[in-house]
Amino acid sequence: MTANDVVKSFSTSGTILDVTAMVVDSIAVGVVAPVPVGVTPIATLGSGPGGPIEAYLAGELVAKPLLLVGNILATEATACTMISESITGDLGTNITVQSAQNGFSVIGNLSIGSGSAVGLATTLGGWVPIVPSWGSLALQTLTVANDFGLLGVTKKEIPIKFSTFVSE
């Protein structure tokens, strides 16, 4: 097994986890989505039909465990992507520390690949407790679109330059 095989395994695992998370989020949205008469399927299980707001809130409450599963899957997918990009060098740092007679400087860069950047942003957004089911699905859809190269996000290099000198 080569390093390239390991990279492909982690990358493929991350994509499969992301797609699975999107399916789970889609099911959550389906639980919340109103039927044509304006009442969610969950609300019809109660004692009365309730209004559309009550039905929506009841659906969101029932969808929360599904969103939790989706968030766990998305977090695992982001971890797989970060491991893959660490191996390829798309995620990491290159830092040099130079000392001088009266101080030192740190020079280098931080690299972050597109999968890690998008995965971190969307996964963190999905963990925000007030994000509704449709919001979580939108975030996960962005991640899957990036997994398949549809967003055009590329690796970013962030320069690091820090110097300190002590006065004599």
N, C-alpha and C positions, 0 to 999 in steps of 0.2 A: 504494500500500500504506500503510495507516494503522498507528499504534502498536498498535491493537487487533488488527489482522491479525498483527503480529509476536508479540504476546502469545499469541494462539491457536495460532500455528505452534509456538512453543517449548513451550507447554503440551501440545499434542497429541503432539509429538515425545517429550516426557518420558513421557507415558502409554503410548505405543507401546513405548518402550524398557523401561519398567517391566514391561509385560505380557510382552514378549519375554524379559526376565530371569527372570520367574516360570516361563515355559515351560521355559527352560533348566534352572532349578533343579528343576523337576518331573522332567525327564529324568534329572538327577543322582540324585534320590531313587529313581527307577525302577531305576537301575543298582545302587543299594545295597539296595533293598527285598528281603527274603527271599521266595523262592517257597514254596509250601505245605510242602515237605519241609524247610524251614529252611536252605536253602543258596542264596546269591545266584547269579544267572546268571553273574557274573564268576568266582566261585569254581569253578564247574563247568568253566571253561576250563583250569584248572590240571591238575596231575598227579593230584590226588585231590580228593575232595569237601571235605575239611577240616571243621572244626566250625563252628558258627554264628558264633562270635566271629571266627575267622579269615576267614570268608566276609564278615562285615560290614566288617571292616577292609580287606579286599581291595577291596570295593565302594567304600568311602570313598576309597581311594587312587586308583582309576580315576575316581571322580567329581570329584576335585580340579580337573582342567582345565576341566570343565564349570562348576564353581563360579566359577572364575577368569573365564570368559566372562560368566557371570551378574553377577558383581561389577562388571566393566567396564561392562556395559550399565546396571546400576543407578546407577553413578557418573555416567555420561553423562546419564541421566534426571534425576538430582538437579541436575546443572549446568543442564540445560534449564529445570527448574522454578525454580531460583534466578534465572536470567536473566529469565524471565517475571515472577516476583514483584518483581524489581528495577524492571522497567518500570512495573508497576502501583502500586508504592510499598508493597507488602506486605512487602518485604524492604529494609531500609535503616536509616539513622540520621537523626535530626534533632537536632543539637547546637548549642548557643549557648555561646560562651565570653565571660564578662563579667570585665573587669578592674576592680580596685579599687586604692586607694592602696597597700595593703599585701598584695596577693595577687590571686587570681583564682578564679573558679568555673566549672565546666562543668555545664550543665543541658541535659537533652534526653531522648530515648528511642531505644531500639533496637527496630525492628519485625522480626518474623520470621513469615512466612506459614506456614500449616499444611503445605503441600507441602514447603517447605524444611525445616521442623522435623522432620517425620516422615521425609523423604528422607535428611536428614543422619544422624539417629539410626539408621535401619535400614541405611543403606549402610555407615556406620562399623562397625556390628555385624557385617555380612556380611564385612568384611575381616579380622575376628579369625581367625587361623589355626586355632584349635581348634573353630570353629563347624562342626558336622556338616552334611551335606546337608539333612536335615530342618529344622534350625535356620535355615539360609539360606532355605529355602523359606517358612518361617513368617514371617521378617522381610520377605521380598519380598511375601508375601501381604498383610501389613499395609500396605505402601506402596501396592499396587494398590487395596486397599480405601479408603485415604485419597484416592487419585486420583479415585475415583468417589464421594467424599463420604459414605462409609459409616461413618467413625470419629467424625465430629462434632468434629474438631479445628478450632480457629479461630486466626486471627491473634493473636499475642501482642505486647504492648507492654511492654518492660522499661525502667523509668525509670533514668536516669543522673543522679546528683547527686554532684558532687565539688567540694570547696572547699579552698583552702589559703591561709593567711595567714601573713605573716612578722612576728614580734614585733620591736618597735623598742626 
